[in-house]
Amino acid sequence: MYTKNNFFTLKNIAFLVLSILLYQSGYSNSIPTRSINFSKPVVQKTINGVVVDESGVPLPGATVILKGTSTGASTDFDGKFSLQAAIGQILHISFVGYESKDVVIKSAVLKVSLDPLNAMLDEVLIVGYGQQTKKDLTGAVTQLSTEDFKKGVNVSPDNLLQGKVAGVRVVQSSGEPGAGVNVSIRGVGSIRSGSSPLFVVDGVPLSNNNVSAASPNVGLGSSSAKNPLNFLNTSDIASITVLKDASAAAIYGARGSNGVVIITTKKGKTGDVTITVDSYLSVASVIKKTDVLSASEYRNAITEPAYDHGGNTDWQDELLRSAVTQNNNFSFAKKTETGNYYTSLSFMDQEGIVETSGFKRTTARLNAEESFLDNKRLKVKVNLTASQINETGVPNGANAGSDGQLIIHALMANPTQPVFTEDGGFTNFNLNQNYNPMYLLDIYDDHTQTLRVLGNIETTFRIIDGLEYKFNYGIDRSVSERNSTIYPNATDRTPDGAYVQNNLDSQSTLMEHYLTYRFDLNKSKFEVLGGFSYQEFDFSGTNFSLTGIDEQGTGVAPEYDPGYSGEQSGVGGYAQVNELQSYFGRLNYNFDDKYLLTASLRADGSTRFGENNKYGYFPSFALGWNLDNENFITEVEDIDQLKLRMSWGQTGNQEVQNKITQASYSQSASGGYYLYDDYNLINGIVVNRTANPDLKWEVVTQLNVGVDFSLWNNKLYGSLDYYNKTTTDAILNIPSEPLSPTTTVWKNIDGKIVNKGFEFSLGTNLVTTEDFSWNVDVNGATLNNEIQDLPVSELYSGSVAGPGLSGVSANIYKSGYEAGSFFMLKHLGFDADGNDIFEDFNDDSVINSDDRQIFEGALPNFTFGLNTNLNYKRWDLSLAFIGQTGGILVNNTNLALNINNIVSDRNVLSQFYNDGASFTNQPQLSTLYMEKSDFIRLNNARIGYSVNTEGLKLDWLQGLNLYVSGQNIFTITNYSGFDPLVNSPRASGGNQSIGIDYTTYPSSRSFLLGATLKL
């Protein structure tokens, strides 16, 4: 079996991380230093100062020491102090319960503000149906605020998570603006599709179903719907909370198996009215081009003179462009004594780096909260967002074959072919499986309009002190229309032209009631939650198509007047409804701020499952121990916080197709019969799907053991976690038993999918002074994935495209191997004549499909992120790195650029030609196309400057920040494709494809210039 070798060893990475984090951190406090000072005589004067807390309240009894001397003072009742010192010397100020601070003396009068030592512990984190302070938390939960988000051009909130949370992997399916993003938390827990986490926006759980229409296949492959989260304006987001373990996620029951991501939008804050205007302009270009032969190299390589067409064209340069993005955001925020308000309006116009593609979005948001009755007994909160999205697509279908995608046509195009003929028309390649890519763009139109509105109203009523009733009613509504046109053309791809309109209408309605009761009994604190939830999902769609439409530029385009020309070639539609009814409860218990207990139970009933298993039950338990409150720890000055956590729980996965538990029938001539003597065939009834009333949820059982710590006055802080996450009762469409009416049936199988590993999140405040601060945060996660006890010998997925490779799959699911393993021939190199050499695995002297081997695997063993922020006076600099090691990609693009292209008037990958491969080699799936996906990337860099608005003498201007940012700045990798962080949607048989890269829309590098004004 093939063993994965890490590009970066875990040992070296751990050493590097610890070296960075411990430099100038806690260890510097315990290691004596020796210095030699050649100092000039200093002039001392009386320094008067005041020490206050974070709210401006004086701190009496604070200690003030002149560093390097024995001179010191204590603050009086008003927080004031006075001592003799010189300008430029440093004061060390400390107070019990607050973080110590070093302050450079710049004047004879000082005001110093200290932050609470346990501010991090008192941080409030959003959890399911409530919130908790960090010190009371027992689950594996990570919360990001605005300052933590990934900077740059971010179309959807899942982009903000990239590289920020240990164990969370964010992979784009494509670099196209608004394209789908694969988010996985702690590995892949399902063989079929359905591994995305549950997203909850302001208390409303979203459906993972498409909310925009997909494109049809008009000869160039169909493309899937765009990212369902791209309707949210990322500037409106206040925090994102990731619930990773079952203790935290079990309150969401049947939809929590892949983790939960809770998105909370902004609200008004204490202080004056805030008006914020944020605007930026960005320019993007391709990260990396594919290395195919240039025109001169191609001329030297060919043996057929007719393949030299006299041109000199870089087809990637022709197809790709420098793309401009502009984003403008306006927001208004205010907090009053009884409520708060936030409203925003934004517009984004993003060009794609492939010619003609683009994404435009207009969003509006209103968040309002008001209190009524005595002492704010009744609170009413409204969250409402509306988004209008217009997208322009390109003919780059996800399910196209070897000759059906725009990108592969550009890469295969003969570089000696000119773009245009002498008379100004597009050059016709006169090939059946390779077309002028610029011509394909010209004859193809793809426009999508999507309107989405998400809103909820939430009322909270305090019945008695400690007892609250909450009602939440939400609606998520989307209407989408996609118009796809291919005009009559000179290729063999729908040469008479076609127009297809797809319409989608989706709505989910949520209604929740729950009670929360908080009370104390001496040292015991209780919080009890109980509630009911009902959510209905309605989906419907229609489509119709025309063929034989008029030439491009003639009359009215069919998307504006479908009746102008053409003949109707099909009409269709569908409608589906499914419901989810749930009961849930949770107990949080805290004894003496030392011992913590959390227990929850959710019962979910779904119409998606069989009559015999309508309800599933999902329990969880968690324990926490705040050791820092124990006497034997409080005496240790270096320890600020130390908590042990352990949790166990079960969650479910209901992301399956509707109605799969029920039988399905249709009329078909194959089951027909002759009823009369006239020999007219009467269609018979055919069973399409076998009923299974016993089908139930996939169940994920997860164990988590963790520790949270903070050392040396919060110099070094972080979390360490071990997790073991096991999926059972996996739902698969497997071969049915004999005498069944269909060959396959949807069933829960006995096999397991096990994900386990370690996670760490470490941070350090390296420097904290009045003028300069520097902090570093690093996170990482290991992953070990294995399939166990699969009741079938193997399952396949990952359809491969290429000449003669129809029906070939790259992925295999088999017991004892990880999900996303690959199954193919092992390539040993080339012989003296340049012919492929494959390993004869079964030693029968014949190379065929029986010699395929299993190679692990697509999932990286280790993923990491490193983020650092520096602030010097009015300047700020942030850097964010991401990386992974131990993963493999099958470069299906290279497979399509095989060496034998050169004898068929097409281009070839330079590597194949330089390696001396024979032109007669036929494409075969082998390890020749399997590459490591290890990389390190400077994912984002931002430098900003806050203008001194007081010097501008503009009373109406509260703040002005100018910034420059870069995204995907550089990547260190040996991967030969556009981007090692990619996963093309090549699923087959309902099973996920993992680790395949096939001519995806390339990723981009962008640089932006922006300004943020606060009025």
N, C-alpha and C positions, 0 to 999 in steps of 0.2 A: 504494500500500500504506500502511496506517495505521502511523504511527510512535508508539511509546510515549514519553511525556514523564514524566520522573521528578519526583515530588512534592518530593523532596529531591535536589539536584544532588550528584553525587559530589565535585565540587570543594569545595562548602561543607562537606560532611561531613568530608572529609579535613582541611580547615583547622581545623574544630572539634576533631577527634580529636587532631591534633598540638598544638593549643593546650593542651588538657587535659593531655596526656601530658608535654609539655616544660616545663610550669609547675613550678617547683621541682625539676626533674629534672636531668639532666646539664648542661644549659646553665647552670644556676645556679651550677655549680662554676667556670665559666670567665668569668663576667661579674662584674667588680668591683662591689661595693656600697659605698655611703657612707651613714653614719647619724650622727645627732647624739644623744648621750646626756646627759641631765641627771640625773646619778646622785647619790645620797646616799652619804656615807662608809660603807664596808662594814667589817664586823668579820671579820677572817680568823682561822682556827684550823687546826690540823693535821688533815688528812683522811687517814685510813688506808684502803686498799682492797686488793682482790685481784681479778685478772683470770683467768678460767678459760675453757675451751672448752665446746662444747655438752654434753660428758659430765662436766663439773666438774673436769677436769684443769687444773692451773695452767699459765699461759702466760708463761714467762720472756722478757724482752726486749720486751714490749709497750710501745708509746709512749703516754704519757698527757699531754695538753696542756690547759691551762686556756684555753678559747676566748676570743679577744680579747686575749690576753696572750702573753708569751714564756715564761711559767712552765710547766715541764714536768718529767716524771720518766719513768723506765723501770722496769718490774717486775723483781724479782729472781728467783732460781731458783725460789722458791715462788710466783711470780706476784704478789707483794705490792709496793705502792708507797706513798709518803707525800709530801705536798706541802701548802703553805699555800694555803688558799682560803676563800671565804665560802659559807655556806648560800645556795642559789639560783643560784650560778654553774654553768656547764656545762663538763663535761669531754669532750674528744674523744679517744677511745681507738681505737688501730689496731694491727694485727699482721699480718705478712705471711701471706697465704693466708686471711685472715678478713675479714668485712665490718666496716667501721668503725662505731662507734656513738657517739652523743651522749647523755650521761647528766647529768640534773639532780642537783646535790648536795642531798640532803635531810637527811643526817645525817653525822656525823663518821666513820662506818664504812660502807664500800660493798663490794658484791660484784657484779661485772659479768661477764656471760656473752656471749661472741662466737660468732657462727655462721660456719661455713666459707664462704669466698668462692665455692667451687665446689659448694656444697650442691645447687644446682639442677641442675648437670651430673651429679652423682652420683646423682640421683633415679632409682630403678629403675622402668622402664615395662614393663607386661605386653604381650607380643607373641604372635603365634601360636606355640604349642608351646614357650614359653620366656619369657625376660625379658632386657632389655638396659638398661644405663645410658643416660641421655639423651645423654651425650657420644659414645657409640658408635653412636647411631642414624643410619640413612641414609634411612629412609622418612618419609613425611608421617604422623606419628602424634601424636595428642593424648590425654592422659590427665587425667581429672578425679578428684579425691579427694572425700571427704565434705564438706570445707569449700567446694568449688567447686560443689556441686550446687544446682540451683534449689530454693529453700525453698518451704514452703507445703504444700498438700494435693496430694500426688503419688501417684496410684494405681499407676502402673507406671514402670519405670526409664527408658523413652524420654522421659517428661516431664522428667526431670532434666537432659537434654541441651539443652533449649530455650534458645537464646541464648548458649550456653556455648562452642560449637565452630565455628570458621569453616568455611563450606561445608556445614554440617549444618542442614537445614531440618525442623522438627517441626511438623506441621499436624494438628489434630484433625479427624476426619471428622464429629464430633458433640460437643456438650457434655454428652451423657448420661454418667452415672457409669460408668467402666469401658469406654467406647467405644473404637473403634479409632483408632490414630494413624498417620499417614503420615510415615515418616522417609525422607528422601532425602539422599544424600551426593553432592555435586558434580553436581547436576542429574538429569534423567530419562534413563535409558539404554535404555529399552525402550518400544515402542509398546503391546504388550499388557501385561496386569497382570504384576507380578513385579519391581518396582523397590525393594523393601524390602531393607535390608542384612541380612547374616547375623548373628544374635545368638548369642554363645557364653557360656554361664554356667558358671563354674568348670570350664572345659575341655570342656563338652558342647555341641556345636552344636545349636541348636534348629531344628525344622522351622517354616517360615513358614505352614504349613497351620493351619486352624482347630482349636482344641482345645475349643471349646464349640459347642453346637448353634445353628443359625440358626432363626429363627421362620418359619412358613409364611405364606402370603398367605390370610387369611380374609376378604378384602374390603377391607383397609386397607393393603395392601402388606406385603411381608416385610421383616424387618430382619436385617442380617448378624450374624454372631457377633461377640462383643466382643473387645477387645484380648487377643491370646494371651500378652502379657507381664504382664497384671494379676494374675497369681498370686504375683508376687514382692513381698515386703515391702521397700520402698525403704530402710527403716532398717537392713536387713541388709547393704546394699551398701557395700563399702569403696572401690571404684574402678570407673570405666568408661573403657575405652580405645577410641578410634576409629581404625581403620586406614583411611586414605583413599586412598593411592596403591597402584598395583599391586605395588610392591616389598614393601609391608607385607602386602597382602591375598592375594598370589598363592599363599602357602602353603596357602590354603583353596580354591584351584583353581576348580572348577566352581560354587562358591557365593559367590565373592568379588567378582563384577563390580560389585555395588552398595555395596561397602565392607563392613567387618566391625566389629561392636561387641562388645567383650569385657567381660563383667561379672564382677567378682570380689567375692565376699562376705567378710565380716569373719572375723577369727581372733583368738585371744588375743594380747595384747601383753605385753612385759616389764614386770614390776612386780607390785603386789598384785592380788589377785582384784578384778575390777570387776563390780559389779552396777549396771545402768543401767535406770531407769524413765523413759520419755518418754510424756507424755500431752498431748493438745491437744483443744480444742473449737473448731469453726469454724462460722460462719454465712455462707451464700452467697446471692446474689440475682443476677438477670439483669443483664448488663453494660449492655444497651441494649434498649429496646423499639422495635418497628417503628411508624413514624408513619402510622397509618391514621386515618380520620375518627372523631372522637368522636361521641357521640349527638346533641349540639346541632348540630355541623357536618353530620352526616348529614341531619338534618331540614331544614336550610337547602339542602342539595344536591339532595334528591330532588324529582321532579316527580309521583310517584305517591303520594298520601296513604295508600294501603293498606300502604305499606312502613314506616310509622311504627307500631310495635307498642307504644308507650307506655313502654318501659323505658329504663334508663340504665345500660348495662353496659360495662365495660372488660374485654373477654374475655381479654386478656393478663394482667390482674390476677387474674382468676378462675382461669386455668390455671396461672399461675406462683406460686411461693411463696418464702418465705425458708427455705432448707434448712439443716439442722444436720448436721454431721459430727463424729463423735467417733472418736479414734484412741488406742489404748493399746498401748504396746510395752514388753516386759520382756526384758532380755538379761543373760547371764552370760558373762564372759570370763576366761580364766586361761592363763598361760604358765608351763610348768615347764622344767626343764633339758633334758628330752628331748622335749617336745611342747607343744601348745597346744590349747585348747578354747574353743568359742563356741557358745552355745545361746540361742535367743530364742523368744518367744511373743508374738503380736500379734493385735489385733482392730480392724477398721475397720468403722464403720457410717456410710455416706454417703447422705444423702437427696439426690435429684435436685431441681432447681428446678422441674421439672414435677411436678404433683401425682401421687402414688402411686409414682413411680419411685424406685429405690434400689439400692444396692450394699453387700453385707456380705461381709467376708472374714476368715477366721481362718487364720493361718499359724503354722507351727512349723518351726524350723530347728535342725539340729545339725551343726556343723563340728568335726572332731577330727583331730588329727595326732599321731602318736607315732613315736619313733625306737627302733631296736633294733640289736643286735650292736655290734661295736667301733666306737667313734668315730662313732656314728650312721650306720652303713653302710646300713642298711635303714630307709626311712621309709614309713609307711602313712598315707594321708589319706582321710578320708571326708567327703563333703558331702551333706547330705540335707535337703530341704525338702518340706513337705506343705501344701497349701492347699485350703480349702473355701470356695467362693464361692456366694453366693445373690444372684440379681439379679431385680429386678422391672422389667419393661419397659412401655412405653406404645405405643399404636397409631400409630407414626410410621415407616412403612416406607420403606426406601431406594429401592424401585423402584415406588412407587405413582404413579398418574397425577395428573391435576389435582385430583382430589377424594378422594384416598385417604390423606391424612396428617393427623394430629391438629393439627399446628401450622398448617397452611393453613386448616383449618376454624375455628380460633380467630381468625385474621387476617381471614378473609372474613366472619365472623359479623356480622350486622346489629347495631350497638350499641344499637338501640332494642328488641331482643329481650331479655326477662328470662331469667335462668337457669332459674327455676322458675315454674310456673303457680300460680294462687291456691290450688289444692288440694295443693300441695307436690310435685307431680311435675315431671320435667324438661320444659321447653318443647320441643315438636316444631316444627321449622322448616317442616315439610311441603315440603321441597325435596329433589330427587333427588341433587344434587351438593354439598350443604352441610348439615351436621348440627350439632346442639348439641354442642360439644366436650366439655363436662362429662358429657353423656350417653354419649358414646363411651368416656370413661374408665370410667364406671360399669359398662358392659356388657362390658368387656374385661379379661381377666386374662392375664398373661404372666410365668411364673416359670421361672427357669433355675437348676439346681444343677450345679456343676462341681467335681469332685475331681481335683486334679492333684498328682502326686508326681514330683519330680526328684531323682535321686541318682546319685552316682558314687563309686567307690573307686579310688584312685590309689596305686600302689606305685612307689617309686624305690629302685633298688639300685645302689650304687657298686661297680662291678666292680674297678676300679683307680683310683688317683687321676686325676681328670679324665674318666673314662669312666663314664657312668651309663646304666642301662637303666630305662625307665619304661613301666608298663602302666596303662592307663586303661580302666575299664569303667563305662558309664553307662546309665541307663534313665530315660526320660521317659514317664510314663503319665498319661493323662487319661480320665475318664469323665464324660459330661455328659448331662443330661436336661432338655429344655425342654418345658414344658406351656403351650400357648396355647389360650385359650377365648374365643369370642365368644358371648354368651348370646342367646337369641331376643330380637329387637328390632324397633323401629318404623321402621327405615331399610330401604333396599334392599340393604344390605351383609349378606349371609348372614342373612336375616330369621329363618330357622328355627334359627339357632345352629349352632355347630360346635366341635369339640374336636380338637386335633392334638397328638400327642406325637412329638417328634423325639429320638432317642438317638444319641450319638456316642461311639465308643471309639477312642482313638488311642494308639499306643505307638511310640517309637523306641528302638532298642538300639544302643549304640556300643561298639566294641572297638578299642583302639589299642595298638600297640607302637612304641616308638622309642628310639633310642640317641643320646646326646649326648656328644661327645668334645671336651674343651677342653685345649689344650696351647700352650706358648710355645716359640719358637726365637729366642733373643736378643731382638731388638726386635719380632719378629713374634708376634702372638697369633692363634690359630685356634680357631674353634668350628664343629664339623661335626655336623649333625643329619640323621638318616635314619630313616624310619618307614613304618608301614603302618596304614591305617585302614579299618574296615568299619562301615557304619551301615545298619540296616534300618528302614524306616518301614511301619507297619501301621495302616490306617484302616478302620473299618467303622461302619456306622450302620443303624438301623432306624427306621421311622415307621409310624404308623397314625392313622386319623382317624375321627371320628364326626360325623354330622349329625342334626338333629332332636332335640337334647338338651333337657332340662327347663329350665323358667324358672329364672332366677337366684334363689337362696335356697330352692329346692325340693330336698329330699333332700340327697344328697352331691354335692359338686362333682366334675366328671368327672376332674380330675387326681388325685383320691384314690380314686375308684372308677369307672373307665371303663365298667364293665358296668352301671352303675345305670340309664342311659337312653341313648336314641339308637340309630342304626343305623350299622353299619360302612360307611364309604365309601371306604376305600382302605388298603392295606398295602404297604409297600415296604422295600427295604433294599439295601445295597451293601457291598462289601469290596474293598480294594485293598492291594497290597504293592509297594513299590519299594525297590531296594537301591543303595548307593553303595560302591564299592571303590576305594581310593586308595593310591598310593605317593608319598612326598614326601621331599624332601631340601633342605638349606640349608647354605650356607657363609658364615660371617662371618670376615673377615680384617681385622686391625688392625696397621698397621706404625707403631711409635714413637708411638702415640697421635695420629698426624697424618693418615694415609691409611687410609681405610676402604673395604671392599668387601663387598657382600652379594649373593649369587646363590642363587636357589631354583628348584626345578622340582617340579611336582606332576602326576601322571597320575591322572585320575579316570575310572572306568568306571561307567556308570549304566544301569539297566534302563529308564530313561525314553526312551532314544534307540535309533535304528535299528540293525539287525544290522550294518550296514556302518560304523557310527561309534560303537561302544560306548565307546571311550576318547578322551579329550581330553587335551592336554598344555599346561601353563600355566607358562611360564618367566618369570623376572624378574631384573633386574640393577640394582644401585644403587652409587653411589660417594659418598664423603664426604671432605671435607678440613677438618680442624681447623686453620684458619689461626692461631688464637690460640696454638698451640704452635710456630709458626714464629718464628725469631729476629727477623725484621723486624716482627712484630706484638707479641711479648712486651714490646718496648721501649716500646710505646704504652700509657701508663698508663690511658687512658680506655677501653680495650677489655678486657673480662673474658673474653668468648667470641665467636668468629666462626667459623661453619662453613658451608661450601657443600655442597649435596646435589644429586644428579641421579639419577633412576631411570627405568627403562623396564620394562614388564612386561605380561603378558596374564592376564586372569582370565575366568571363564565365568559363564553364567547358565543354570541348568537348571530354573528355576521354571516348568514347564509342566505341563499335565495328564498324568496317567499314561495310557499305552496309545495316545497319539495317533499313534504310528508304525505302529500295527497297524490292519488293516481291521476294521470293525464291521458286523454284519449284524443284521437283525430281520425278523420276519414281519409282513407288511402286506397288507391287502386291495387296496391300490393296485397291488401287483405280483402279484395272484392270478390264478387261472384256473379254468375250469369243467371238472372232471375227468370228471363223469358227466352223464347226461342229466337228472338231477333239478334242474339249475340251482343247485345249492349251490356257492357260491364258496369255493374253497380258497385260503387265504392263501399268498402267494408270498414269496420271500426278497428283501429289499431291502438294498442296500449303503448304510450310513449314513456311513461314513468310508473314504476311500481310503488304503491303506497307503503309507508312505514309509519304506523301510529306510535311506535316506540322511540322515535328519534328525539334526542334531548340535547342540551347544551354541551359544548366542550367545557371541560372543567380544568382550571389551572390551580394547582396547590403550590404555595410558595412559603418557604422558610427564609427568614432574614435575621441576621445577627449583626449588630452595628455598635459603633462607639462614636460619640461626639466629644470634641475636646477643644480647649482654648488654653494657651500657655503664655507665660511671661507677659502679663498685662495685654493680652490679645495680640501679641506679636506673631504668634503662630496658632492657627485654628484650623479645624477641619472635621471630616467624618471619614470613617472606614466602615465598609459593609461587605458581608459575605451573603450571597443569595443562592438559593436552589429552587428553581422554578420548573415544575413538571406539568405538562399537559396530558390529560387522559380523556377518554371518550371522544377522541378526535373524529370529526365528521368528514367522511370521504365518499366519493361515488365509486364503489368497487364492484368487481364482478359478482353477479347475483348467483344464488343457488340454482341447481337444476330445476326445470319445470317452471321457473319464474317467467312472467310475460315479457320481461325485458332483460337485456344482457347485463345491465348494471343496476345498482340500487344505492340510494343514499343511506348510510348506516353509521352508527358510532362504533369505532373499532377499539380493540383492546390495547393497541400500541401506545407508546409514550414518546413524548418529545421533551427532553431534559435540557434546560439551560442553567448553567451555574457559573459562578465566577466571583471576582472581588472588584470592588469599586473604591476609589478614594477621591476626596476633594480636600485640597490643602490650600491655605492662604496665609499670607504674611504681610503685615504692615512694616515694610523694611525701613522707611523713614517717615517720621511725622513731625514736622516743624511748622512754624508759622508761615513760611514762604514756600516750603517744598515738602511734598509727600509722594511716596512711591509704594504701591502695593502690587503683589503678584499672587495670582490664583491659578492653580493647576488642578486638573481632574483627569482621571483615567479609569478604564474598566477592562477587565479581562472577560473572555467569553469562551465557554466550552459547551458546545451543542452536540447532542447525540440523539438519534432515533433508536428506540428500543421496542422489541416485541411487536413489530409490524406484522399483522396477520397475513399479508401477501408478500411474495418474494421481493418485489420492488415496484415503485411507481416512477413514472417519467414526467418531465416537464422541460421547459426551456427550448422551444422550437428554434431550430437553427435555419438560417437562410443562406442560400448559395446554390450555384448551378448543380443539379443532380443531388441535392441534399433535402429534398422534400420529405417530410415525415421524420427527419432525424432530430433527436432530442439531446441536449447537453446535460441537463440536470437529472439526477437519480436520487430517489428517497429509498433507503434500505437500512434495515436494522444494523446497528453497530457503527453507522457512519453519521456524519453531521448533515443537517438539512442544507440543501444546495450543493452537495457533492457533485462532481462531474464524472461522466461515463464516456470514455473515448479511447482511441488508439494512442499508444505512447510513441511519440516521434523521436527517433534516435539521431537524426541528422540526414545528410545527403551522401550518396556514394560518389565515386569518381566521375560518373556521368551526370551528376546532379539530380538523380532520382531519389524520391523519398525513401527513407529506411524506417520501418515500423517494427516494434518488438513483437515477436511471435510468442504471445503470452501463453498459449496452450501447447506450444511446441509441436505443431502438426505440419510445419513447413508450408503453411498456407496463411496468408494474411487476409482476414475477413472480419465480420462483425463479432465473431467469437473471441477475437483477441482484444476486445475492449476491456479497459480496467477502470477502477474507481479511484478518483483523486479528490482529496479534500483540500480546501473547499472555499466557497465564496465568502463566508462570514469571517471578518477579521478577528484574530485572537485578542487584539489589544487596540483600543481607541483612546485618544487623549486630546485634551485642549489646554492651552496655556494662554492666560490673559493677564496683561499688566497695564496699570494706569499710573502716569506720572503727572503731577501738577506743580508748576513753578510760577509763583505769583499769578499772573493772568493767563498763563499758557497751560494747556493740557494736551497730553499725548497718550493715546491708548493703542496697544498692539494685541492682536488675537491670532494665535496659531492653533491649527488643528492637525491631526494626523492619525494614521492607522498602520498596523502591521499584521502580517499573518494571513492576509486575504488574497484571493485569486480571482481574476476575471477571464472569461472567455471572450477574446476579441473577435467577434463575429464579423466586424468590419474588415479586418485583415483577411479573414477567410474569403470574403467577397472580392478582395484585391489580389487573388492568387496569381501565381506566376504565369499560368496559361492565358491570362488576359492579353498578354503581349503578342500572342499569335492570332488574336481576334479583334485587332484594331481598338484595344482598350488599354488603359493605363494599369500600372502594377505598383505595389509597395516597393520602395527602393531596397528595403532589407532583403526581400526575396531575390531580387536580381543580383545584389552585391554578394549574397551567399552562394551564388553559382547554381541555383536551383534550375532544373531542366524545364523548358517550356512545355514539355509533354505531361508534367505532373498534373493530375486531376485533383480538384478540391476534395479533401476528406477531413472530417472532424478529428483532430488529434491535438496532442499537447503542444504542437507547433504554435497553436493559437491561444495557448493558456499562459497568462502573464501575471506576475505578482502586482497587487494593487497597493503596495506600501507607498506611503507618501508623507511628507511634512509640507504644510502650506501656511504662508502668511495670509490668513483669511481676511484680515481687515487691519487697517492702520488709519488712525485719525489724529489730526493735530488741529487744535482750536485756540482761539484767542478771544478773551472777554474784554471788550472795549470799556475803558473807564468812562461811563456815561456822565458822571458828574463833571468831568472836564469838558464835555460837549455842551454843557449848560442847557440841556433839553429836559425840562421837568417831566415831560410826558413819556420819556424813554427810560424804562426801568433797567433794561439789560440788552446787550447786543453781543452775540457770540458769532464769530466768523470761523469757518472750519473747512478743512480739506480732508477728504477721505479716499482711501483706495480699498478695493475689494478683489480677492483672489489675486494678490499682487505677484506672488511667485509660488511655484510648487516644485519641490525636490522629489523626483520619482523616476523610476526606470520604465514606467508604463508608456507604451508607444501610442496609445489612443489619445483622443482629445482630452479626456479627464478620467483619472482613476476613481473618482467618487461618482459612480453612475450605476444605474440598474435599469436596463431596458425592459419594458413590459412584454415578455415573451412567454407568458403562461400558456399551458395547454392542458386539456382534460380537467380544468378546474383547479389545477395545482399551481402553486406559486413558482415563478422562475426567479432564480437568484444568481447574480454575478455574471450577467450576459450584457455585452456592450455591442449593440448593432446600430451603426450609423445614426446615433442620436444627434439631435440638434446640439451643436457645440456649446460648451460653457464659455462665459465671457469674463474678461478682466475689466473693471470699471474704475474710473477716478471721478470724483465729484467735488464741486465747490458749492458751499452753502452758507446760509446765514439764518440765525434765529434771533428774533426781536421779541422782547417782552415790554408791553406798553402799560 
